[in-house]
Amino acid sequence: MDSFFFGISLTCFVGSYVVAMLLDLTRSAVQIPGRGLLTIVFTLAGLFSQAAYLVARAVGQNTAGDFGTLAGWYDWSLLVAWGMAACFLILYLRRPDTSVGLFLLPTVLVVVGLAWLTRDWAPFSRVEAVGLWRTVHGLAMMVGAAAVLLGFIAGLMYLTQAHRLKLKKAGRRRLKLPALEWLQGMNRHCLVVSTVAVAIGVMAGVVMNLNQWGNVPWTEGGVVLPLILFAWLLAATSVEFFYRPAREGRKIVYLTLASFGFLVLAMYGVLSSEHGRNSVDAMSAHAAPTVGEKS
């Protein structure tokens, strides 16, 4: 299995994306049975092989000495390309009748091309990589937490407005709230934003730990509970995305309210474990020599 992952090359996922792009671009010129399914399959193959390629690079870099893990322009460009390919798949699944591949897939290939041009550039050092990935981790988790909190507030307003409408009090001037449809849409957008942001934050946290300690403390509460939060957000977003009744009425609101509960658990795990304190101590350790040099 290890030899399979390490045998994946740039050609594997680039070829998959090229086939998916050609399938999407020629839909009006050539009739191909099962075109939509083939486009999805080749895009999934590209995403899987590219993710495996990046994981294999991360494992190799983690044992390569002082160079950082996934901390160079080559790796970052490939991560951006992977994210854009994932966006194409999501949009294609949601609107298969549109030609989103005409714009997204060529951009993915251009970004991969830019990555190829920087393949010989040396990555950053481990110390620099820790600081960079810690910044990404912190910002992404902050955005994710804010989106969950905003969704929670929108959910409370939705339930309040729905109750007032039931009692025919929604028109009173003392408390004027947005329409239920607007609040429902806001809940949906918050759910999607929080899922994407927490996914980026979790991935950045894993890479940060690999750069700093050489491993990830998977059993610590500060790691386990954010992973549970991400798993819940991913499940909730998938239910809202694929299960049409979940988009109606209060179901999406209940999903965002539950997400707030998982956020509280995740924050408790971070604040009550060594995870958060280790990050602060590491930052102080890196800052101390700098202060000494200035003095």
N, C-alpha and C positions, 0 to 999 in steps of 0.2 A: 504493500500500500504506500509506504514511504517513497519507493522508487517511482510509483505512478505520479504522485504529487510533484516530486522534484523533476520529473520528466516533462512536465507541462511547460511549454514555451510561449513566447509572445504570439507566435503564428497561430496557436490553437484558438485563442479568443478573438484575435483580429479576424481570422477566417470566418468564425461564427457570426461576428457582427457584420461582415461584408455580405454574407449570404442573407441575413435578416434584412439588411438595407435593400438589397436587390429585390427581394421578395416584396417588400413594401413599396418600392419605387415603381415596379412594373405592374402594379395591380390593374391599371387602366389599359395596359397594352397586351398583356398575356394572361390567359385564363389558366390558373394552376389549381387543381383540386386540393382542398385543405390548406390553402395559402395562409390563412390566419393561424392555424395550429402550427404549421411549419415555422412561421415567423416567431411565435412564442417559444417553440422548442429550441430554435437556434439562438435566440436571445438568452434563454435560460442556460444553454450550454456555454455561451460566452461569459455570462456572469459567474457561473460555477468555476470554469477553468481560470478566469482572471482572479477570482478570490483565492483559489488554490495556489496560483502562481505567487500572489502576494504573501500568502501564509508561508509558502516555502522560502521566499526571500527573507521574511521576518525571522524564521527559524535559523536560516544560514547567517544572517547578520547578527543575531543574538549571541552567536558563538564565535564571532569574527574579531574580537578584540575591542578596540576603543571606538570604532565607528558606531553611530547610532542606528537603531532599528527603525526602518521605514522613516528615515529622517533626511531624505534628499529630494531634489527636484524630480528625479525619475520616479520615485515611489509616490510622491504627492500627485504628480500628473496622472499616474495610473489610478490612484484612488479617486480623483475627480472624474476620470473617464468611467470608472465603475459606477459611480453615483449617477452620472448622466444616463448610462445604459439602464440602470435600475428605474430611473424616472421614465424613460421611454417605455419600458415594460408595463409600468403602472398605468401610464396614460393610454397605452395600446389596449390593455385589458379593459379599461374604463370606456374608451371610445374606439372600438376596433374599426369603425367606418371612416375614421379620419386618417390623413397621411402625415402623422406626427413624425414618422421615421424620416421623412424628407428633410427635416430640420435637425433632429436630435442625433440620429446615427452618424451622418457625416461629421458632426461636431465631435462625437465620441472618437471617431477615427483620427481626426485632426489632433485632438488632445493626446492620443496614443502616439501619434507621429512626433509631437513636441517632446513627449517623454523619451522617445527613441533618440532624439537629438542630444538629450542631456544624460544618456546612459553612462557615459564615462566620467561624469562629474562626481567627485568624492562626496559622500554624505557628511552630514554634520557629526560632531563628536557626541559621545553619550551624554555629557553634561549639557550641551546645547540642545540635544534631542529631548532630554527630560523637561527642560524649561519650555520648549515649544509645544510638546504634546500635553504638558500640564495646562498650558494656556487654553489649548483647544478643548481639553477635557472640562476645565472649569467653565468656560464660556458656553459650551454646548449643554452641560447639565444645568446651568443657570437659565438658559433659554427654555429648556425642557420643563424645568420646575415652574417657570413663569407661565408657560402655556397651560400646564396642568392646573395651576391656581386660577388662571383666567377662565378656563373651562369650568372649574368648580363654581366660580362666582356667576358665570352665565347660566349654569344649571340651576343655581338657587333662584336667580331672577326668573328663569323659565317656570319653575314650579310655583313661585309666588304669583306670577302673572296668570298662569293657568288656573290657580285657585281663585284669583280675583275675578277672572272671566266667568268662572262657574258661579260665583256669587253676584255677578253683574256689577262689580265695583271697579272695573278696569278704567272707566272713563273719568274717575275722580281726579281732580287736579293735585291733590295732596301727594299722591304717589303715581308718577307716570313712568312706565317701563316700556322698553322696545317690544315690537311685535314678536309673537311666538316663533314665526318663521325665521326672523332674523337671529333670534337667540339660538334656535336649533342649528342654523348654519354656522354660527360662531362656535358652538360646541363641537361641531364636526371639524372645523378648521383647527381648533385648539388641539383636538385629538391627533390629527395628522402631524401638526408641527411638533407636538411634544414627543411623538413616536420617533420622528426623524432625528430630532435634537438629542434625545436620550440614546438613540442608536449610535450617533456620532460620539457622544460623550463616553459611552461604554467602550467603544472601540479605541478611542484615544486613551482611556484609562488603562486598558490592557497594554497598549504599546508603551505608555509611560512607565508602567511597572516593569516591563521587559527591559527597558533602557536603564532604569534606576537600580533594580534588584536582580534582574536576570530571570525572574519568574513572576507569576501572578498568584497572590494568596487567595485562591478561590474559596476557601472555607471561612474567611473573615466576614463578619456581618456587613462591613462597609463595602464589600464586593458582592456578596450574595444578594442582599436586599435590593440594590440598584438593578441587578440582573433580573430579579423577580419583577420589579417595576417595569423594566423594558419588555419582559415576556408578556405581562398583562397588557401594556399599551399596544404591543404588536397584535395580540389576540383580539383586543377590542377594536382596533382599526381594521383588522381582517374581517371581523363580524360585520362591522358597519359597511365595509367595502363590498363584500360578496353576498351578504344576507339583506336583501332589499327591505323586509319589514323592520330591520333595525334602524332604518333612516326615518321612520315615521314615528310620530308621537313622542313619548317620553323616553324611549329606549336609549337613544344616543345620550340623553341627559343623564340617565342612570349610569351609563358607562363612564362618563367624565366624572361623576361624583365618586364612583368607585376608584377611579384613577387617583383622586386626591388622597384617598385612604392609603393606597400603595405608595404614594409620594411621601406621606408622613412616615411610613415604615422605613422607606429608603433613607430619609434624612436622619431618622433615629439610628439606623445602622451605621451611617457615616460618622455621626457625632459621638456615638457611644463606643466605637471600636478604635483600634490603632490606625485604621486607614487614614482618617483625616489628620491625626496627630503626626503620623509619619511624614505626611506631605509637608506639614508646617516645619517639622524638624529638619527635613531635607533642604527646604528653602533657606532656613537659617544657617545650615552648615555651608551651603554654597555662598551665602552672602557674607559670612564671617571673614574669609580670606580677602574678599574685596575691600572690606572696611579696613583690614589690617594693612593692605597695600597702600591705601590712601593715606593712612596715618604715617 
